[in-house]
Amino acid sequence: MSELTTSKETGGGLRRKVVFVECAAAMGGVQFSTLYLVQHLDRTVWEPVVVCPEAGDLAEACRRSGIRVHVLKQPGLRSTSLRIGRDIRVPDPTAWLTDGMGMLIAARRLARFLAQEKPSLVVTKGLFPHFYGGLAARKLKIPCIWHAQDFISERHFGIYRRAFGYAARRLPAHIIVDGAAIGRQLPRKVHDRISIIHNGVDSKVFRPGLNGATVREELGLSAGAIVIGHLARMTPWKGQHYLLQAFARIAAEAPDACLLFVGDPVFDNDSYQRELLDLTARLGLKERVKFAGYRHDTPEVLAAMDIFAFTSVEKDTSPLALLSAMSSGLPIVAFDIEGVRELIEGDEHLLTVPCAQADALASALLKLIGDELLRAQLGQSVRRLAEQRFSLERHVASIEEVLLRVARQRASAGNDRVPALSPQPFPKVNDCS
């Protein structure tokens, strides 16, 4: 099986083909990280191909960037648990059975595509692709790299985590995680095959000095308003309800302040978003709170903000929204969760408050609203940090190092275990929920 392709760009040089298997075509954080990576891979070395389960924004963005996309229809998945209210879930065994059958069908379809493409590597993104992509790659003896960017649920006595750990020992040649907490969920036996690589953002795209006036005008935000912004999909663990509760206190003390939510449910239904809209109306804040929905002009939207609030209460390792706000030079108030502490040490870069505490969040935001100098100092500090530690160039180079190491290992038919780029401990720190 040939693993190299001729590159017209390099006058006949050889490139390694890499197939990225995505879990969705709608744009969430995982999909943006895929897009940024394939756009910036060294095209003299790599030939990226992105596999999406359907047409959508990711596929279109890749095509516009000259990245080949293949839409491979996959069976629909059912949730493996039933939701009762916002927080209670119970297992649904029938979904486990149907999803298991769907996984085998997906693996066969992907294997047929991979057999035609003959890639050097397969990189899977998302829980379902980790399983079926790993199975398809194993069948064809193609090294598979899991890029794990989501937590595995600990519900139902940890059955999901144990299943994921079992597969992690057998399917991937290497595992990239974007946060230590994800690595801790995996068995110790695979820790020597884990690399922690945080996400990165393009500091030339997300930068201070952009003009956000057009966005403000479009959304009805006055030029003199202090805009507190939040960028994320609408889902309870992103904590938008805490920010809305905090703003109810802020609104009375800061008449020039307004709140801007950017994002939509993406992968969930809109019940939580409706709750936020109803709460906004009950609090009498409809004129002060804007819901902008999903936007394609994220750099300009961030430029329209004066303060960024990061309110996730769980998960969120290496969140792109936070990194983008940092690179844009926005002063930030964040809930004190592990995903934040892993990226930003100390309190000289941003204000952290106890997780899920709306009153503490309001106090920190009021402090920034009333101190323009502090806003400028924090904005400059996080911008420098983003340039130094979370540049897209650094992120892509780290990913390429793993890809090249696994590809060379396959070519030399060596040991199937690849050591981490720089072995790191997985400290135990709990988030709130």
C-alpha positions in Angstrom: 0.0 0.0 0.0 1.5 3.3 -1.1 1.4 5.9 1.7 3.0 8.9 -0.2 1.6 11.1 -2.9 3.4 13.2 -5.5 3.2 16.9 -4.8 2.8 19.2 -7.7 3.5 22.1 -5.4 7.1 20.9 -4.7 8.0 19.9 -8.1 7.6 16.2 -7.6 8.3 16.0 -3.9 6.5 13.4 -1.7 3.6 14.3 0.7 1.9 12.1 3.3 -1.9 12.0 3.0 -3.8 12.4 6.3 -7.5 11.7 6.5 -9.2 13.7 9.3 -12.5 12.0 10.3 -14.8 14.6 11.8 -17.9 14.0 14.0 -19.9 16.9 12.6 -20.1 19.6 9.9 -21.7 22.2 12.1 -19.1 24.5 13.6 -18.3 24.0 17.3 -14.9 24.3 19.0 -13.7 20.9 17.8 -14.6 21.7 14.2 -12.9 25.1 14.3 -9.7 23.4 15.6 -9.9 21.0 12.7 -10.3 23.9 10.2 -7.4 25.9 11.6 -5.2 22.8 11.6 -5.8 21.7 8.0 -5.6 25.2 6.7 -2.1 25.6 8.2 -0.5 22.2 7.8 2.7 22.4 5.7 1.3 21.5 2.3 4.7 20.4 1.0 4.7 17.6 3.6 1.0 16.8 4.2 -2.0 16.3 2.0 -5.1 16.7 4.3 -8.4 15.2 3.5 -11.4 15.9 5.7 -14.3 13.4 6.1 -17.5 14.9 7.3 -20.8 13.0 8.1 -22.8 15.6 6.2 -22.5 18.8 4.2 -22.2 21.9 6.3 -20.2 24.9 7.3 -17.0 22.9 8.0 -17.1 21.2 4.6 -17.7 24.5 2.9 -14.9 26.3 4.8 -12.4 23.5 4.0 -13.3 23.7 0.3 -12.8 27.4 0.2 -9.3 26.9 1.6 -8.5 24.3 -1.0 -8.8 21.3 1.3 -10.4 18.2 -0.2 -13.6 17.1 1.6 -15.5 13.9 1.4 -19.0 13.6 2.8 -19.5 10.1 4.1 -23.0 9.6 5.3 -23.2 7.8 8.6 -26.1 6.3 10.6 -27.9 8.7 12.9 -27.0 8.3 16.6 -29.4 8.3 19.5 -28.6 9.7 22.8 -27.5 6.8 25.1 -29.4 8.4 28.0 -32.8 10.0 28.5 -32.9 13.5 30.0 -35.3 14.2 32.8 -35.4 18.0 33.4 -32.1 19.9 32.8 -29.8 17.8 35.0 -31.1 14.2 35.4 -30.3 11.5 32.9 -31.1 7.8 32.9 -29.6 5.1 30.7 -31.3 4.0 27.5 -30.0 0.5 26.7 -31.9 0.3 23.4 -29.8 3.3 22.1 -26.6 1.5 23.1 -27.6 -1.4 20.8 -28.7 0.7 17.8 -25.6 3.0 18.2 -23.4 -0.1 18.3 -24.8 -1.4 15.1 -24.5 2.1 13.6 -20.8 2.2 14.6 -20.1 -1.1 12.7 -21.9 0.2 9.6 -19.9 3.5 9.8 -16.6 1.6 10.2 -17.3 -0.5 7.0 -18.2 2.7 5.0 -15.1 4.5 6.2 -12.9 1.4 5.5 -14.0 1.3 1.9 -13.1 5.0 1.5 -9.7 4.5 3.2 -8.9 1.5 1.0 -9.3 3.8 -2.0 -7.4 6.7 -0.6 -4.5 4.8 0.9 -3.5 7.5 3.5 -0.5 7.4 5.7 -2.5 8.3 8.8 -6.0 8.7 10.0 -6.9 11.3 12.6 -10.2 11.0 14.4 -12.1 13.9 16.0 -15.0 13.2 18.3 -16.2 10.2 20.4 -18.0 8.3 17.7 -15.2 8.7 15.0 -12.7 7.6 17.6 -14.5 4.2 17.7 -15.5 3.6 14.1 -12.4 5.4 12.6 -10.2 3.4 14.8 -11.8 0.2 13.8 -11.6 1.1 10.1 -8.0 2.1 10.3 -7.1 -1.0 12.3 -8.7 -3.3 9.6 -6.5 -1.7 7.0 -3.4 -1.5 9.2 -3.3 2.3 8.9 -2.1 4.1 12.1 -4.8 6.0 13.8 -4.4 9.1 16.0 -7.2 10.1 18.3 -7.4 13.9 18.8 -9.5 13.8 21.9 -11.1 17.1 22.9 -14.2 16.1 24.8 -14.7 14.6 28.3 -16.1 11.2 28.6 -19.2 11.1 30.8 -18.8 9.5 34.2 -22.5 8.8 34.4 -24.0 5.3 34.8 -21.1 4.0 37.0 -18.4 5.0 34.5 -19.5 2.6 31.8 -18.7 5.1 29.0 -15.3 5.9 30.4 -14.4 2.2 30.7 -15.5 1.5 27.2 -13.5 4.4 25.9 -10.5 3.3 27.9 -10.8 -0.3 26.5 -10.8 1.1 23.0 -7.9 3.5 23.7 -5.7 0.6 24.6 -6.4 -1.2 21.3 -7.2 1.3 18.5 -5.0 4.4 18.4 -1.3 4.4 17.8 -1.2 7.8 19.6 -3.6 10.1 21.4 -3.5 13.9 21.4 -5.5 15.6 24.1 -6.1 19.3 24.5 -6.1 19.2 28.3 -4.7 17.2 31.2 -8.2 16.4 32.5 -9.0 14.4 29.4 -5.7 12.5 29.7 -6.6 11.5 33.2 -9.7 9.8 32.1 -7.7 7.4 30.0 -6.0 4.2 31.4 -2.5 4.6 32.8 -1.4 2.0 30.3 -1.8 4.5 27.5 -0.3 7.5 29.2 3.0 6.9 27.3 1.0 7.4 24.1 -0.6 10.7 25.1 0.6 14.2 24.1 -1.1 17.2 25.6 -1.3 19.9 22.9 -3.3 22.9 23.7 -5.3 24.7 21.0 -4.0 27.7 19.2 -5.4 30.8 17.5 -4.1 32.9 14.7 -2.9 36.1 16.4 -2.9 37.9 13.0 -6.7 37.3 12.7 -7.7 37.7 16.3 -5.9 40.8 17.3 -6.5 44.2 19.0 -7.3 47.2 17.0 -10.0 45.7 14.7 -13.1 47.8 14.1 -16.2 46.5 15.9 -18.3 49.5 15.1 -20.2 47.8 12.3 -21.2 44.9 14.5 -22.2 47.3 17.2 -24.4 49.3 14.8 -25.9 46.1 13.4 -26.8 44.8 16.9 -28.1 48.1 18.2 -25.2 48.7 20.7 -24.3 52.3 21.2 -20.7 53.4 20.6 -20.4 54.5 24.3 -21.8 51.3 25.8 -19.6 49.0 27.9 -20.2 45.6 26.2 -19.8 42.5 28.2 -19.5 39.7 25.7 -19.9 35.9 25.8 -19.1 33.6 22.9 -20.1 29.9 23.0 -22.8 27.5 22.0 -26.0 27.7 24.0 -25.9 24.8 26.4 -26.2 24.6 30.3 -22.6 23.7 31.0 -21.4 26.9 29.3 -23.0 28.8 32.1 -24.9 31.6 30.3 -27.6 31.6 33.0 -25.0 32.6 35.6 -23.9 35.5 33.5 -27.4 36.6 32.9 -28.1 36.5 36.7 -24.9 38.5 37.3 -25.9 41.0 34.7 -29.2 41.6 36.5 -27.2 43.0 39.4 -24.8 44.9 37.1 -27.6 46.6 35.1 -28.7 48.6 38.1 -25.2 49.8 39.0 -23.8 50.4 35.5 -26.4 52.0 33.3 -24.0 52.1 30.3 -23.3 48.4 30.4 -25.0 45.8 28.1 -24.6 42.1 27.6 -24.0 40.4 24.3 -24.4 36.6 23.8 -23.0 35.2 20.6 -23.7 31.6 19.6 -26.6 29.1 19.2 -27.3 25.6 20.4 -25.4 23.9 17.4 -25.7 20.3 18.6 -28.5 20.6 21.1 -32.1 21.6 20.9 -33.1 25.2 21.7 -34.8 24.6 25.1 -31.9 26.1 27.1 -31.8 29.1 24.7 -35.5 29.6 25.3 -34.9 29.5 29.0 -32.4 32.3 28.7 -34.7 34.4 26.6 -37.6 33.9 29.1 -35.3 34.8 32.0 -34.1 37.9 30.2 -37.8 39.0 29.8 -38.6 38.2 33.4 -35.7 40.3 34.6 -36.8 43.2 32.5 -33.5 43.2 30.5 -34.6 42.8 26.9 -33.3 46.2 26.0 -29.9 45.6 27.6 -29.2 42.0 26.5 -28.6 41.0 22.9 -28.7 37.5 21.5 -26.7 37.6 18.3 -26.9 33.9 17.3 -24.1 32.2 15.4 -21.8 34.6 13.6 -19.2 34.1 10.9 -17.3 37.3 11.7 -15.9 36.3 15.1 -12.9 38.6 15.1 -15.1 41.6 14.5 -17.6 40.4 17.0 -14.9 40.2 19.7 -13.7 43.7 18.6 -17.2 45.0 19.5 -16.8 43.8 23.1 -15.1 45.6 26.0 -15.0 42.7 28.4 -15.2 39.0 27.9 -16.9 36.7 30.4 -16.0 33.0 30.4 -18.6 31.1 32.4 -18.2 27.4 31.6 -18.8 25.3 34.8 -17.2 22.0 33.6 -15.3 20.5 30.7 -13.8 23.1 28.4 -10.2 22.2 28.0 -8.2 24.6 25.9 -11.4 26.5 24.8 -11.0 28.4 21.6 -13.4 31.1 22.6 -11.2 31.9 25.6 -8.0 31.8 23.5 -9.6 34.0 20.8 -10.6 36.6 23.4 -7.1 36.5 24.8 -5.6 37.0 21.4 -8.0 39.8 20.7 -6.7 41.6 23.8 -9.9 41.6 25.8 -9.9 41.8 29.6 -11.4 38.6 30.9 -13.4 37.4 33.9 -13.6 33.6 34.1 -15.0 31.0 36.4 -12.2 29.2 38.2 -12.3 25.8 36.5 -9.4 23.6 35.6 -9.6 24.3 31.9 -8.8 28.0 32.7 -6.1 27.3 35.3 -4.2 24.9 33.0 -3.8 27.7 30.4 -3.3 30.7 32.7 -1.3 30.6 35.9 -1.5 33.3 38.4 -3.9 36.3 38.6 -2.0 38.9 36.7 -3.6 38.0 33.4 -7.4 37.8 34.2 -9.9 37.9 37.0 -11.1 34.5 38.2 -14.1 34.0 40.5 -15.5 30.9 42.2 -17.3 28.7 39.8 -21.1 29.1 39.4 -21.2 32.1 41.7 -23.2 34.8 40.0 -22.7 37.4 42.7 -18.9 37.0 42.6 -19.1 37.2 38.8 -21.1 40.4 39.0 -18.6 41.9 41.4 -15.6 41.1 39.2 -17.4 42.5 36.1 -18.3 45.7 38.0 -14.7 46.1 39.0 -13.6 46.0 35.3 -16.4 48.3 34.2 -15.3 50.9 36.7 -11.5 50.7 36.0 -10.5 51.5 32.4 -6.8 51.2 33.2 -7.2 47.7 34.7 -9.1 46.7 31.5 -6.2 47.9 29.4 -3.6 46.2 31.5 -5.4 42.8 31.6 -6.1 43.0 27.8 -2.4 43.6 27.0 -1.3 40.8 29.4 -3.5 38.2 27.8 -2.6 39.3 24.3 1.1 38.7 25.1 0.3 35.3 26.7 -1.7 34.3 23.6 1.2 35.2 21.3 3.8 33.5 23.4 2.0 30.3 24.3 -1.1 29.8 22.2 -0.2 30.8 18.7 -1.6 28.8 15.9 1.9 28.2 14.5 3.0 26.6 17.8 -0.1 24.4 17.9 0.3 23.2 14.3 4.0 22.5 14.7 3.3 20.3 17.7 0.6 18.4 15.9 2.8 17.9 12.9 5.6 16.5 15.1 3.2 13.8 16.3 1.9 13.1 12.8 5.4 12.8 11.4 6.6 10.6 14.3 3.7 8.1 13.8 4.1 8.1 10.0 7.8 7.4 10.2 7.2 4.7 12.8 4.8 3.0 10.4 7.3 3.3 7.5 10.1 1.7 9.6 7.7 -0.9 11.0 8.9 -0.1 14.5 7.2 -0.3 17.9 3.6 0.8 17.8 3.9 3.0 20.8 4.9 6.6 20.4 6.1 8.5 23.5 4.5 11.8 24.4 6.1 15.0 23.1 7.0 16.0 26.6 5.7 13.7 29.4 3.4 15.7 31.6 1.6 14.7 34.9 -2.2 14.8 35.0 -2.9 16.8 38.2 -6.2 16.1 39.8 -8.3 19.2 40.0 -12.1 19.2 40.2 -14.4 21.6 38.4 -17.9 22.6 39.6 -21.0 21.3 38.1 
